[in-house]
Amino acid sequence: PMLIAQISDMHVKPPGELLYKRIDTTGFLERAVAHVMALDPKPDVVLATGDLVDGGKPEEYALLRRLLAPLPMPVYLIPGNHDARDAMREAFPDHTYLPKNGFLQYAIEDLPVRLIALDTLVPGKGHGALCDERLDWLEARLGESDRPTALFMHHPPFDCGIDAFDGMKLNEGGERLAAIVRRHGHVERVMCGHVHRPIQVLWAGTMASIAPSTAHQATLDLHEKAPHSLMLEPPGLALHLWKPSMGLVTHISYIGTYKGPEPFRTLQ
């Protein structure tokens, strides 16, 4: 078996700063890291699916590095629309899977499920894009092996019914991405962030999912043209469990202290 923890949308601010002057994203990430370390069984890897920091600043990445340092398992980073490629690279020089220049796309080969990272960042924009260069790279990687594969990326390539986010999803390259995924039947899952909610959909012949944020969540408002707003619902992360006999199954783990576990029979 293999267990993947997906954390997303941490929005780390410079030391001492609160997001929107009220959300302690540093404290939220500290609790998320402690939660991952307390999981039993422990995840084999952690995927951090973008919006790692809030402003793409070196001091934010320095703090992010300190916050992630306790994790004993490999942590794989990709950028979101709030990130900056060069500052991210410079803060994590020991993350040798990160390409030295260009897009932050890479494949992790030494696990039971092959992991392929996609970089959807458009500097200065909220929406995402996959240009032909990025998609050509993906097509080449998927053609190299038919092992079970999971793609992870920040911007979802599908609509989720929350209008504010559907207007800034993967707005460029989504159709070609879908065609590539359809053509390669070994893509088990497309793991996304960006929307700050747990969401699943059947997309391009496979499952696509969005992880909740380790900090604030987006408001679940399915009205057309609903305003962009947030909720302080419980933070969470996605746990993707792989077994050859069952494929890839996703659970949501809520971060926090809750009563239990208690045997059901004691509750009669």
Phi, psi and chi 1 to 4 in degrees:
 res  aa     phi    psi   chi1   chi2   chi3   chi4
   1 PRO       -  161.7   23.2  -29.2      -      -
   2 MET  -142.7  139.3  172.1 -175.1  171.7      -
   3 LEU  -122.8  123.2 -171.2   59.6      -      -
   4 ILE  -110.2  125.1  -59.3  164.5      -      -
   5 ALA   -97.7  128.0      -      -      -      -
   6 GLN  -111.2  113.3 -179.0 -169.7   -4.9      -
   7 ILE  -105.9  150.8   58.2  175.3      -      -
   8 SER  -152.5  152.5 -158.9      -      -      -
   9 ASP    54.6   57.0  -63.4  -87.7      -      -
  10 MET   -80.6  -28.0  -64.3   97.5   85.3      -
  11 HIS    50.3   47.9  -73.2  -88.2      -      -
  12 VAL   -65.4  132.5  169.7      -      -      -
  13 LYS  -100.4  168.5  -63.4  -75.2  -76.1 -178.5
  14 PRO   -57.9  155.0  -24.7   35.2      -      -
  15 PRO   -50.6  130.9  -28.1   35.2      -      -
  16 GLY    86.4   -6.4      -      -      -      -
  17 GLU   -98.7  143.3  -73.7 -169.6   28.8      -
  18 LEU  -101.7  144.2  -60.2  177.0      -      -
  19 LEU   -71.8  132.3 -177.4   67.4      -      -
  20 TYR    52.8   26.2  -51.9  125.6      -      -
  21 LYS    62.2   17.2  -61.3 -176.2  178.1  175.0
  22 ARG  -148.5  -14.1   58.2 -168.9  -71.9 -109.3
  23 ILE  -108.6  118.8  -60.7  171.3      -      -
  24 ASP   -84.1   79.7  178.4   14.5      -      -
  25 THR   -65.1  -28.6   52.4      -      -      -
  26 THR   -63.9  -48.6  -67.3      -      -      -
  27 GLY   -61.4  -39.7      -      -      -      -
  28 PHE   -61.2  -43.0  -88.9  121.8      -      -
  29 LEU   -70.6  -36.2 -177.1   51.8      -      -
  30 GLU   -56.8  -44.6  -76.7  176.6  -30.8      -
  31 ARG   -67.5  -36.4  -69.4 -169.9  -73.6  -82.6
  32 ALA   -64.6  -43.0      -      -      -      -
  33 VAL   -63.8  -44.0  166.0      -      -      -
  34 ALA   -61.1  -37.9      -      -      -      -
  35 HIS   -64.1  -45.9 -175.6   80.1      -      -
  36 VAL   -61.0  -42.8  170.6      -      -      -
  37 MET   -67.6  -25.4  -69.7  172.9   65.7      -
  38 ALA   -87.5   -8.9      -      -      -      -
  39 LEU   -64.4  141.7  -70.9  169.0      -      -
  40 ASP  -139.4  109.9 -175.4   15.7      -      -
  41 PRO   -72.8  155.8   25.7  -33.7      -      -
  42 LYS   -75.3  145.2  -88.3 -164.4  173.4   47.7
  43 PRO   -61.5  148.4  -22.1   33.1      -      -
  44 ASP   -78.2  -33.8  -62.9  -72.2      -      -
  45 VAL  -145.2  160.5  -62.1      -      -      -
  46 VAL  -120.2  129.9  172.7      -      -      -
  47 LEU  -106.3  128.4  -52.5 -178.7      -      -
  48 ALA  -111.1  106.8      -      -      -      -
  49 THR   -96.7   53.4   49.1      -      -      -
  50 GLY    89.5  167.7      -      -      -      -
  51 ASP    49.8   47.3  -75.1    0.4      -      -
  52 LEU   -63.6  -41.7  -47.5  175.9      -      -
  53 VAL  -125.3  173.5  -57.1      -      -      -
  54 ASP   -95.4  -28.4 -164.9   57.9      -      -
  55 GLY  -126.4    7.9      -      -      -      -
  56 GLY    66.8   23.1      -      -      -      -
  57 LYS   -93.5  145.4  -61.4  171.4 -175.1  168.8
  58 PRO   -54.5  -39.3  -28.1   35.6      -      -
  59 GLU   -68.8  -28.7   62.8  -95.0   37.7      -
  60 GLU   -69.1  -42.7  -66.9  173.0  -28.7      -
  61 TYR   -67.3  -34.2  -73.7  111.9      -      -
  62 ALA   -62.4  -41.9      -      -      -      -
  63 LEU   -67.8  -43.0  176.5   54.7      -      -
  64 LEU   -55.6  -44.7  173.4   71.4      -      -
  65 ARG   -58.4  -44.3 -174.1 -175.2  174.0   89.4
  66 ARG   -64.3  -39.8  -69.3 -157.7  -59.9  -82.8
  67 LEU   -67.9  -35.3  -65.9  169.7      -      -
  68 LEU   -83.4  -15.5  -65.1  176.3      -      -
  69 ALA   -55.5  -34.5      -      -      -      -
  70 PRO   -66.1  -18.2  -21.4   32.9      -      -
  71 LEU   -67.6  124.8  -68.2  170.1      -      -
  72 PRO   -82.7  -16.2   29.3  -33.1      -      -
  73 MET   -95.0  162.9   67.5  -73.1  -70.3      -
  74 PRO   -59.5  139.8  -20.0   30.5      -      -
  75 VAL  -119.0  125.8  179.9      -      -      -
  76 TYR  -111.4  126.4  -63.0  108.6      -      -
  77 LEU  -107.9  142.1  -51.4  172.0      -      -
  78 ILE  -134.5  156.1   54.9  166.9      -      -
  79 PRO   -85.4  151.1   31.3  -33.9      -      -
  80 GLY  -113.8 -172.4      -      -      -      -
  81 ASN   -68.0  -18.1   48.4  -69.0      -      -
  82 HIS   -89.1   -4.2  -77.5 -101.1      -      -
  83 ASP   -93.8  169.4  -69.5  -60.2      -      -
  84 ALA  -133.5  122.3      -      -      -      -
  85 ARG   -56.9  -50.4  -66.8 -175.2 -175.8  100.2
  86 ASP   -67.7  -42.1  -70.6  -20.3      -      -
  87 ALA   -63.9  -36.6      -      -      -      -
  88 MET   -65.2  -47.6 -166.9  170.8  139.9      -
  89 ARG   -58.8  -45.1 -107.9 -169.6  -76.6  -98.2
  90 GLU   -66.4  -31.9  -74.0  159.8   18.2      -
  91 ALA   -76.4  -21.5      -      -      -      -
  92 PHE  -127.0   57.9  -66.9   92.5      -      -
  93 PRO   -64.1  -23.4   23.7  -32.9      -      -
  94 ASP   -81.0   -9.2   50.9  -31.7      -      -
  95 HIS   -82.7   80.2  -75.4 -134.8      -      -
  96 THR   -71.2  -10.4   52.5      -      -      -
  97 TYR   -72.0  -19.8   59.2   85.7      -      -
  98 LEU   -73.9  125.4  -71.5  171.8      -      -
  99 PRO   -59.1  145.9  -21.5   31.9      -      -
 100 LYS   -69.2  -24.8  -63.0  -75.3 -179.2  -99.7
 101 ASN  -151.0  169.2   46.1   55.7      -      -
 102 GLY    77.2 -154.3      -      -      -      -
 103 PHE   -70.7  148.5  -61.4  116.2      -      -
 104 LEU   -91.8   69.9  -64.5  178.1      -      -
 105 GLN  -118.1  142.3  -57.1 -158.5  146.1      -
 106 TYR  -164.3  163.7   51.6   87.6      -      -
 107 ALA  -121.9  137.7      -      -      -      -
 108 ILE  -106.1  116.5  -55.2  -60.3      -      -
 109 GLU  -101.4  -16.6  -53.6  -77.3    5.0      -
 110 ASP   -98.7   31.0   57.2  -13.1      -      -
 111 LEU  -126.9  162.5  -63.6  165.2      -      -
 112 PRO   -59.0  -32.2  -24.5   32.8      -      -
 113 VAL  -111.0  128.7  175.7      -      -      -
 114 ARG   -72.6  133.1 -166.9  178.4 -173.7 -141.5
 115 LEU  -110.7  127.0  -59.4  174.9      -      -
 116 ILE  -122.1  122.4  -63.6 -178.3      -      -
 117 ALA   -96.1  134.9      -      -      -      -
 118 LEU  -117.7  143.1  -65.3  175.3      -      -
 119 ASP  -107.6  108.2  174.7  -13.8      -      -
 120 THR  -103.2    8.9   58.4      -      -      -
 121 LEU   -66.4  133.3  169.0   60.4      -      -
 122 VAL  -118.1  104.2 -177.5      -      -      -
 123 PRO   -52.1  130.2  -28.4   36.7      -      -
 124 GLY    83.6   -1.0      -      -      -      -
 125 LYS  -120.2  154.2  -58.2  -69.1 -175.6 -173.7
 126 GLY   -83.6  -27.8      -      -      -      -
 127 HIS   -83.7  171.0   72.4  -90.1      -      -
 128 GLY  -114.4  164.3      -      -      -      -
 129 ALA  -148.4  147.7      -      -      -      -
 130 LEU  -125.5  106.1  -73.3  173.3      -      -
 131 CYS   -78.2  174.9   57.2      -      -      -
 132 ASP   -60.4  -35.9  -77.2  -18.9      -      -
 133 GLU   -61.2  -45.2 -178.5 -175.3  -19.1      -
 134 ARG   -67.9  -39.2  -77.4  174.6  -89.5 -166.8
 135 LEU   -74.9  -33.8  -70.8  168.6      -      -
 136 ASP   -60.8  -42.8  -70.9  -13.1      -      -
 137 TRP   -59.4  -46.7  176.9   90.7      -      -
 138 LEU   -61.3  -45.4  171.5   63.7      -      -
 139 GLU   -59.4  -41.2 -162.3  146.7   27.5      -
 140 ALA   -64.0  -43.6      -      -      -      -
 141 ARG   -64.8  -43.8  -63.8  -66.5   78.4   72.2
 142 LEU   -66.4  -27.7  -74.0  173.9      -      -
 143 GLY   -76.3  -12.4      -      -      -      -
 144 GLU   -78.7  -24.0  -69.1  167.3  -11.3      -
 145 SER  -156.2  146.6  167.9      -      -      -
 146 ASP  -107.2   22.2   59.7    1.1      -      -
 147 ARG   -66.4  154.1  -69.9  176.2   54.3 -141.7
 148 PRO   -54.7  131.2  -22.2   31.3      -      -
 149 THR  -133.0  141.8  -61.6      -      -      -
 150 ALA  -118.9  132.8      -      -      -      -
 151 LEU   -95.9  141.1  -51.1 -176.0      -      -
 152 PHE  -131.3  139.1   60.7  109.5      -      -
 153 MET  -156.2  161.0   55.2 -161.2  -75.8      -
 154 HIS   -80.9  -57.8  179.8   67.4      -      -
 155 HIS   -81.1  128.0  -67.2   86.6      -      -
 156 PRO   -68.3  143.5   20.0  -27.5      -      -
 157 PRO   -88.4   10.1   31.1  -33.3      -      -
 158 PHE  -131.7  159.1   53.7   86.7      -      -
 159 ASP   -79.1  147.4  -75.4  -27.9      -      -
 160 CYS  -121.8   -0.9   68.3      -      -      -
 161 GLY    93.7   -6.2      -      -      -      -
 162 ILE   -97.6  101.7  -59.2  174.7      -      -
 163 ASP   -53.6  -42.5  -88.4    8.1      -      -
 164 ALA   -59.5  -36.8      -      -      -      -
 165 PHE   -83.3  -32.7  -78.3   98.0      -      -
 166 ASP   -64.6  -24.7  -70.5  -15.9      -      -
 167 GLY   -77.1  -13.2      -      -      -      -
 168 MET  -134.4   43.1   55.3  176.5 -175.2      -
 169 LYS   -83.3 -152.5   63.1  177.9 -171.3  -65.9
 170 LEU   -75.4   93.0 -175.8   74.8      -      -
 171 ASN   -84.8  -14.3  -73.0    1.0      -      -
 172 GLU  -131.6  129.3  -58.3  167.1   42.0      -
 173 GLY    93.8   -1.5      -      -      -      -
 174 GLY   -65.1  -38.7      -      -      -      -
 175 GLU   -67.0  -43.4  -72.6 -177.4   15.3      -
 176 ARG   -67.9  -37.8 -174.3  178.1  164.6 -156.8
 177 LEU   -58.5  -45.2  174.3   65.9      -      -
 178 ALA   -60.4  -41.4      -      -      -      -
 179 ALA   -64.1  -40.3      -      -      -      -
 180 ILE   -64.9  -45.8  -68.5  168.8      -      -
 181 VAL   -64.3  -41.6  168.8      -      -      -
 182 ARG   -60.3  -39.8 -113.9 -179.8 -125.4  -71.7
 183 ARG   -69.9  -27.8 -154.2  157.6   47.5 -116.1
 184 HIS  -107.7   99.0  -65.4   86.0      -      -
 185 GLY   -72.9   -0.2      -      -      -      -
 186 HIS   -96.3    8.1   53.7  -75.0      -      -
 187 VAL   -80.7  107.1  175.8      -      -      -
 188 GLU   -78.8  -28.9  -64.9  -89.9  -25.0      -
 189 ARG  -162.6  145.8 -176.8   65.2   51.3   90.6
 190 VAL  -115.1  113.8  179.7      -      -      -
 191 MET  -103.4  123.1  -56.9  169.4 -179.3      -
 192 CYS  -124.8  172.8  -49.5      -      -      -
 193 GLY  -128.9 -137.4      -      -      -      -
 194 HIS    79.9  -41.2 -168.1   50.8      -      -
 195 VAL   -91.9   -9.4 -175.4      -      -      -
 196 HIS    58.6   38.8  -66.1 -128.1      -      -
 197 ARG  -153.6  150.7  -69.1 -150.5   69.0   82.6
 198 PRO   -77.7  118.7   24.1  -27.4      -      -
 199 ILE  -141.7  140.6  -61.3  167.9      -      -
 200 GLN  -133.6  147.5  -56.0   82.2   34.9      -
 201 VAL  -154.9  150.7   67.3      -      -      -
 202 LEU   -82.8  120.4 -171.1   59.7      -      -
 203 TRP  -142.1  129.4  175.6   82.5      -      -
 204 ALA    53.2   36.9      -      -      -      -
 205 GLY    79.6    6.9      -      -      -      -
 206 THR  -138.3 -175.8 -170.7      -      -      -
 207 MET   -93.0  135.8  -82.8  -66.2  -64.4      -
 208 ALA  -121.1  143.8      -      -      -      -
 209 SER  -143.5  155.1   59.7      -      -      -
 210 ILE  -120.1  136.8  -59.6  173.7      -      -
 211 ALA   -91.0  152.1      -      -      -      -
 212 PRO   -68.9  168.9   24.9  -32.0      -      -
 213 SER   -83.7  152.5  169.7      -      -      -
 214 THR   -75.9   -6.5   57.5      -      -      -
 215 ALA  -119.3 -114.4      -      -      -      -
 216 HIS   -83.9  154.0   53.1  -64.8      -      -
 217 GLN  -105.4  157.3  -52.1  -50.7  -51.0      -
 218 ALA   -78.8  149.5      -      -      -      -
 219 THR   -68.6  132.7  -55.3      -      -      -
 220 LEU   -81.8   84.3  178.6   54.0      -      -
 221 ASP  -122.9  109.4 -171.3  -23.4      -      -
 222 LEU   -97.3   11.8  -57.4  176.7      -      -
 223 HIS   -71.8  147.6  -69.9   97.0      -      -
 224 GLU   -63.9  139.6  -75.3 -172.4   23.8      -
 225 LYS    58.5   29.8  -61.4 -179.8 -178.0  170.9
 226 ALA   -63.7  143.5      -      -      -      -
 227 PRO   -67.4  154.5   23.0  -32.3      -      -
 228 HIS   -74.6  117.3 -158.1   35.4      -      -
 229 SER  -150.2  167.2   65.3      -      -      -
 230 LEU  -123.2  162.9   63.0   86.4      -      -
 231 MET  -132.5  144.1  -64.3  -79.8  -72.3      -
 232 LEU   -93.2   56.8  -68.7  178.4      -      -
 233 GLU   -75.1  167.1  -67.2  176.1  -14.4      -
 234 PRO   -57.2  134.1  -25.3   33.8      -      -
 235 PRO   -70.2  160.9   26.8  -33.1      -      -
 236 GLY  -159.0  179.1      -      -      -      -
 237 LEU  -147.2  162.5   52.0   87.3      -      -
 238 ALA   -99.5  139.2      -      -      -      -
 239 LEU  -116.7  117.2  -71.4  173.6      -      -
 240 HIS  -104.8  113.1  -53.7  -80.6      -      -
 241 LEU  -101.2  126.3  175.9   63.0      -      -
 242 TRP  -111.8  126.9  163.8  -97.4      -      -
 243 LYS  -135.8  137.0  -70.4 -176.7 -179.8  177.3
 244 PRO   -55.0  -32.3  -25.0   33.4      -      -
 245 SER   -74.7  -18.3   61.2      -      -      -
 246 MET  -130.6   -5.3   69.2 -178.5 -162.3      -
 247 GLY    77.2 -150.7      -      -      -      -
 248 LEU  -102.8  123.4 -159.7   58.5      -      -
 249 VAL  -122.2  136.1  173.6      -      -      -
 250 THR  -111.1  133.6  -63.5      -      -      -
 251 HIS  -119.3  151.7  -61.2  -98.6      -      -
 252 ILE  -103.8  129.3  -60.3  -61.0      -      -
 253 SER  -112.4  118.9 -176.9      -      -      -
 254 TYR   -84.1  132.5  -67.3  100.3      -      -
 255 ILE   -84.6  129.1  -63.1  162.0      -      -
 256 GLY   145.2  179.0      -      -      -      -
 257 THR  -108.4  121.5  -54.9      -      -      -
 258 TYR  -130.2  153.0  -54.5   96.7      -      -
 259 LYS   -64.7  146.3  -73.1 -176.8  179.7  176.6
 260 GLY   112.5  179.0      -      -      -      -
 261 PRO   -76.2  146.9   25.7  -31.2      -      -
 262 GLU  -128.1  137.7  -74.5 -174.1   54.0      -
 263 PRO   -60.4  139.2  -17.7   28.5      -      -
 264 PHE   -57.3  -34.5  -82.8  112.2      -      -
 265 ARG   -65.0  -23.0   66.0  176.4  178.4  -85.3
 266 THR   -78.0   -9.1   66.9      -      -      -
 267 LEU   -97.7    2.8  -54.7  177.1      -      -
 268 GLN   -68.0      -  -60.9  -60.0  -42.9      -
